[in-house]
């Protein structure tokens, strides 16, 4: 080596070289894709981050602060709505039961009324039979009276005619 040429110190470039930048960018892109994939799987319901991942993260002391506390459940509103719907269904069911009981009571009352009406109808039929019997009997009596009156009037007329003839003879 010539003396003139002293070893020049190799200057290091400030920052990182191109290859390292590429590797770091690829790592960030991969991490982004993995994170996005996990969120997408949680969104479509294949995995459940709150139930699957958070309890595991809570066990790690460093990551314990990252796990959200369960102060509010996201399904609390839907559970409350479901509870209210169940209460409303129960109230409707009780109303239906009360209405059914009142219908049964009305049905029993109507059956009693129907029996009393049938008894009344039977009494009316018996009265009608008695009246018809009386009417037939009276018609029969009337016919007999008419026939007797006819016979009697014929007899009386005959007798009167005889008597008239006697009277005519004397006068």
C-alpha positions as CSV (number, residue, x, y, z in Angstrom):
1,X,0.0,0.0,0.0
2,X,1.3,3.3,-0.9
3,X,1.8,5.7,1.8
4,X,0.0,8.3,0.0
5,X,-3.0,6.5,0.2
6,X,-3.9,6.5,3.7
7,X,-6.8,4.6,4.7
8,X,-9.7,6.7,4.5
9,X,-12.3,6.0,7.0
10,X,-15.3,4.6,5.5
11,X,-18.1,7.0,6.1
12,X,-21.2,5.4,7.3
13,X,-24.3,6.8,5.8
14,X,-26.7,8.5,8.0
15,X,-29.9,6.5,8.4
16,X,-30.4,3.0,7.2
17,X,-29.7,1.5,3.8
18,X,-32.3,0.7,1.2
19,X,-32.5,-3.1,1.9
20,X,-33.1,-2.5,5.5
21,X,-35.9,-0.1,4.7
22,X,-37.5,-2.6,2.5
23,X,-37.4,-5.3,5.1
24,X,-38.9,-3.0,7.8
25,X,-41.7,-1.9,5.4
26,X,-42.5,-5.6,4.6
27,X,-42.6,-6.4,8.3
28,X,-45.1,-3.5,8.9
29,X,-47.2,-4.5,5.9
30,X,-47.3,-8.1,7.2
31,X,-48.3,-6.9,10.7
32,X,-51.0,-4.7,9.2
33,X,-52.4,-7.6,7.1
34,X,-52.4,-10.0,10.1
35,X,-54.1,-7.4,12.3
36,X,-56.6,-6.6,9.6
37,X,-57.3,-10.3,9.1
38,X,-57.9,-10.9,12.8
39,X,-60.3,-7.9,12.9
40,X,-62.1,-9.2,9.8
41,X,-62.4,-12.7,11.3
42,X,-63.8,-11.2,14.5
43,X,-66.3,-9.1,12.4
44,X,-67.7,-12.1,10.5
45,X,-67.9,-14.1,13.7
46,X,-65.3,-16.8,13.2
47,X,-63.3,-15.8,16.2
48,X,-64.4,-13.6,19.2
49,X,-61.6,-11.4,20.3
50,X,-63.3,-10.4,23.6
51,X,-63.9,-14.0,24.7
52,X,-60.9,-15.7,23.1
53,X,-58.0,-13.2,23.1
54,X,-58.5,-10.8,25.9
55,X,-58.4,-13.3,28.7
56,X,-55.1,-14.6,27.4
57,X,-53.7,-11.1,27.1
58,X,-54.9,-10.4,30.7
59,X,-52.6,-13.1,32.0
60,X,-49.5,-11.3,30.6
61,X,-48.5,-8.6,33.1
62,X,-47.1,-6.3,30.5
63,X,-50.1,-6.4,28.3
64,X,-52.6,-6.3,31.2
65,X,-53.2,-2.6,30.7
66,X,-54.1,-3.2,27.0
67,X,-57.1,-5.4,27.9
68,X,-60.2,-3.3,28.3
69,X,-62.1,-3.7,31.5
70,X,-65.6,-5.1,31.3
71,X,-67.4,-2.1,32.6
72,X,-70.0,-2.2,29.8
73,X,-71.1,-5.2,27.9
74,X,-71.9,-4.3,24.2
75,X,-74.8,-6.8,24.3
76,X,-76.4,-5.2,27.4
77,X,-78.9,-3.3,25.4
78,X,-79.9,-6.3,23.4
79,X,-80.2,-8.4,26.6
80,X,-82.3,-5.6,28.2
81,X,-84.6,-5.5,25.1
82,X,-84.9,-9.3,25.2
83,X,-85.8,-9.2,28.9
84,X,-88.4,-6.6,28.2
85,X,-89.8,-8.6,25.3
86,X,-90.0,-11.7,27.6
87,X,-91.9,-9.6,30.2
88,X,-94.2,-8.3,27.5
89,X,-94.8,-11.9,26.3
90,X,-95.5,-13.0,29.9
91,X,-98.0,-10.1,30.4
92,X,-99.7,-11.0,27.1
93,X,-99.8,-14.6,28.1
94,X,-101.5,-13.7,31.4
95,X,-104.0,-11.6,29.6
96,X,-104.8,-14.5,27.3
97,X,-105.2,-16.8,30.3
98,X,-107.6,-14.3,32.0
99,X,-109.5,-13.9,28.7
100,X,-109.7,-17.7,28.4
101,X,-110.9,-18.1,31.9
102,X,-113.6,-15.4,31.3
103,X,-114.6,-17.2,28.2
104,X,-114.9,-20.5,30.1
105,X,-117.1,-18.7,32.7
106,X,-119.3,-17.3,30.0
107,X,-119.5,-20.7,28.4
108,X,-120.6,-22.2,31.7
109,X,-123.2,-19.4,32.1
110,X,-124.4,-19.9,28.6
111,X,-124.8,-23.7,29.1
112,X,-126.8,-23.0,32.3
113,X,-129.0,-20.5,30.4
114,X,-129.4,-23.0,27.5
115,X,-130.6,-25.7,30.0
116,X,-133.1,-23.3,31.5
117,X,-134.3,-22.3,28.1
118,X,-134.7,-26.0,27.2
119,X,-136.7,-26.6,30.3
120,X,-138.8,-23.5,29.5
121,X,-139.3,-24.8,26.0
122,X,-140.3,-28.3,27.3
123,X,-142.8,-26.6,29.7
124,X,-144.2,-24.6,26.8
125,X,-144.6,-27.8,24.7
126,X,-146.4,-29.4,27.5
127,X,-148.7,-26.4,27.9
128,X,-149.3,-26.4,24.1
129,X,-150.2,-30.1,24.2
130,X,-152.6,-29.5,27.1
131,X,-154.2,-26.6,25.3
132,X,-154.4,-28.5,22.0
133,X,-156.0,-31.4,24.0
134,X,-158.4,-29.0,25.6
135,X,-159.2,-27.4,22.2
136,X,-159.9,-30.8,20.7
137,X,-162.0,-31.8,23.6
138,X,-164.0,-28.6,23.4
139,X,-164.4,-29.0,19.6
140,X,-165.6,-32.5,20.3
141,X,-168.0,-31.2,23.0
142,X,-169.2,-28.5,20.6
143,X,-169.8,-31.0,17.9
144,X,-171.7,-33.2,20.2
145,X,-173.7,-30.2,21.5
146,X,-174.5,-29.2,17.9
147,X,-175.6,-32.7,17.0
148,X,-177.7,-32.9,20.2
149,X,-179.2,-29.5,19.5
150,X,-179.9,-30.5,16.0
151,X,-181.6,-33.7,17.2
152,X,-183.4,-31.8,19.9
153,X,-184.5,-29.1,17.6
154,X,-185.7,-31.6,15.1
155,X,-187.6,-33.4,17.9
156,X,-189.0,-30.2,19.1
157,X,-190.0,-29.1,15.7
158,X,-191.7,-32.4,15.1
159,X,-193.5,-32.1,18.3
160,X,-194.4,-28.5,17.6
161,X,-195.7,-29.5,14.2
162,X,-197.8,-32.2,15.8
163,X,-199.0,-29.8,18.3
164,X,-199.7,-27.3,15.7
165,X,-201.7,-29.7,13.8
166,X,-203.7,-30.5,16.8
167,X,-204.2,-26.8,17.4
168,X,-205.3,-26.3,13.9
169,X,-207.8,-29.0,14.2
170,X,-209.4,-27.4,17.2
171,X,-209.7,-24.0,15.8
